[in-house]
């Protein structure tokens, strides 16, 4: 943890990561600090860029998108124009919920959330394989998530 953050800051981050809906009073009770200094520390963490926003964790399966696939993508060229064109198209695909530029034998790692294998096949054959520069794909279907943390804190 960077030197600028003390144990109280780390506790604040930990508690907010677990439940960002805590009131300042609830949070201050949990970390042993009064509400006003707690609120000041939260603002400092926000302005310092440690807290970049607040969001809700959504159950994709309840929305009908419980079938996940990880796809490793290799492009035909690793030049700026090709990377940019691919990334622009990825942003337009609602099925792609996570995309990482990678080192190693593949250029990108995608997480795709769809309703079922049939929807995945349609997305793969009608959309993903037609994105600019796609040379090869390798798909992996996860069995179950073993661990999830929104961010590493320690």
C-alpha positions in Angstrom: 0.0 0.0 0.0 1.4 3.4 -0.9 2.9 5.4 2.0 0.2 8.1 1.8 -2.5 5.8 3.1 -2.6 4.8 6.8 -4.5 2.0 8.4 -7.7 4.0 8.8 -7.7 4.9 5.1 -7.2 1.2 4.3 -10.1 0.3 6.6 -12.3 2.9 4.9 -11.5 1.4 1.5 -12.1 -2.1 2.7 -15.5 -1.2 4.2 -16.6 0.8 1.2 -15.5 -1.9 -1.2 -17.7 -4.4 0.8 -20.7 -1.9 0.9 -20.5 1.5 -0.7 -24.0 2.3 0.6 -22.8 2.7 4.2 -23.7 6.1 5.7 -20.9 8.1 7.1 -22.2 7.3 10.6 -22.2 3.5 9.9 -18.8 3.7 8.3 -17.3 5.8 11.2 -18.8 3.3 13.7 -17.1 0.4 11.9 -13.7 2.0 11.7 -13.7 3.8 15.1 -13.6 7.4 13.8 -16.2 10.1 14.2 -18.3 11.0 11.2 -16.7 14.4 10.3 -13.1 13.1 10.0 -14.4 10.0 8.3 -16.2 12.1 5.7 -13.0 14.2 5.2 -10.9 11.1 4.6 -13.5 9.8 2.1 -13.3 13.1 0.2 -9.5 12.9 0.3 -9.5 9.3 -1.1 -11.9 10.5 -3.8 -9.9 13.5 -4.8 -6.6 11.5 -4.6 -8.0 9.0 -7.1 -8.1 6.0 -4.8 -11.9 5.9 -5.0 -12.8 6.3 -8.7 -16.5 5.9 -8.4 -19.4 4.0 -6.9 -21.5 1.3 -8.5 -23.7 -1.7 -7.8 -22.7 -5.3 -8.5 -25.2 -6.7 -10.9 -26.2 -10.4 -11.1 -25.9 -11.0 -14.8 -27.6 -14.3 -14.6 -30.8 -12.7 -13.2 -30.7 -10.4 -16.2 -30.5 -13.5 -18.5 -26.8 -13.3 -19.2 -25.5 -16.2 -17.0 -23.3 -17.9 -19.7 -19.8 -16.5 -19.6 -17.0 -17.2 -22.0 -13.4 -16.0 -21.9 -12.0 -15.5 -25.4 -8.3 -14.9 -26.2 -8.0 -12.9 -29.5 -5.0 -12.7 -31.7 -4.9 -10.0 -34.3 -3.3 -10.2 -37.7 -1.1 -7.2 -37.0 -0.1 -5.5 -33.7 0.0 -1.9 -35.1 -1.7 1.1 -33.6 -4.3 1.4 -36.3 -5.3 -2.3 -36.1 -5.5 -2.2 -32.2 -7.5 1.0 -32.3 -10.0 -0.3 -34.8 -10.5 -3.5 -32.9 -10.9 -1.7 -29.6 -13.4 0.7 -31.1 -15.6 -2.2 -32.3 -15.3 -4.0 -29.0 -16.8 -1.0 -27.2 -19.8 -1.3 -29.4 -20.5 -5.0 -28.5 -22.8 -5.3 -25.5 -21.9 -9.0 -25.2 -18.3 -8.1 -24.4 -18.3 -6.9 -20.7 -14.5 -7.0 -20.1 -11.6 -6.5 -22.5 -7.9 -6.5 -21.7 -4.9 -5.8 -24.0 -2.4 -8.6 -23.2 1.2 -9.6 -23.5 2.0 -13.1 -24.6 0.7 -15.2 -27.4 -2.7 -13.5 -27.6 -3.4 -9.8 -28.0 -6.6 -9.4 -26.1 -8.6 -11.3 -23.4 -12.4 -10.8 -23.5 -15.1 -11.8 -21.1 -18.4 -12.3 -23.0 -21.7 -12.6 -21.1 -24.6 -14.1 -23.1 -27.7 -16.0 -22.3 -26.6 -19.4 -23.6 -24.4 -21.4 -25.9 -26.7 -20.6 -28.9 -26.3 -16.8 -28.4 -22.6 -17.3 -28.0 -22.4 -19.1 -31.3 -24.3 -16.3 -33.0 -22.1 -13.7 -31.4 -18.9 -15.6 -32.3 -19.8 -16.4 -35.9 -21.8 -13.3 -36.9 -19.9 -10.5 -35.0 -16.6 -11.4 -33.3 -14.9 -13.2 -36.1 -15.8 -10.2 -38.4 -14.1 -7.5 -36.2 -11.2 -5.8 -37.9 -7.9 -7.6 -37.7 -9.1 -10.8 -35.9 -6.7 -13.6 -37.0 -7.6 -16.3 -34.4 -9.7 -16.9 -31.3 -9.5 -19.4 -28.4 -12.6 -19.7 -26.2 -12.7 -21.0 -22.6 -15.9 -21.6 -20.7 -15.6 -21.1 -16.9 -17.1 -23.7 -14.6 -17.5 -21.4 -11.5 -15.9 -18.3 -10.0 -13.6 -19.2 -7.1 -12.8 -15.7 -6.0 -13.9 -12.1 -6.7 -12.6 -8.8 -5.4 -13.4 -5.5 -7.1 -9.8 -4.3 -6.2 -6.8 -5.5 -4.3 -6.4 -3.4 -1.1 -3.4 -5.0 0.6 
